[in-house]
């Protein structure tokens, strides 16, 4: 089952739908899905692992004063997410094509009129296969 994020509202509520007909993801697609889920997870939301999560949703819903500060915060969120995913992989039996080796931000674009944030993420797996995907929040 796949979860498709539709909208994150100003009050923090999330609108999504479930696609029960979706096929299981493998390789770079499965890795990107794990990256996105970890990026959006709020630190402190998992009682068993308080520091887990990138917190991107909280940053976007918060009051960032400037684009420069937002880029700095996003860089820190990407660093935390990368470290957390690598730590998770140590205890998971994943194929090499789904193991994160590198994650970085290629570009950040914030549209204040529409309230959207567009991130272009570059990532590479343990087999050195890579992709650049765009996340729009």
Buried (B, 14 or more C-beta within 10 A) or exposed (E): EEEEBEEBEEEEEEEEEEEEEEEEBEBBBBBBBBBBBBBBBBBEEEEEBEEBBBBBBBBBBEEBEEEEEBBEBBEEBBBBBBEBBEEBBEEEEBEEBBBBBEBBBEEBEBEEEEEEBEBBBBBBBBBEBEBEBEBEB
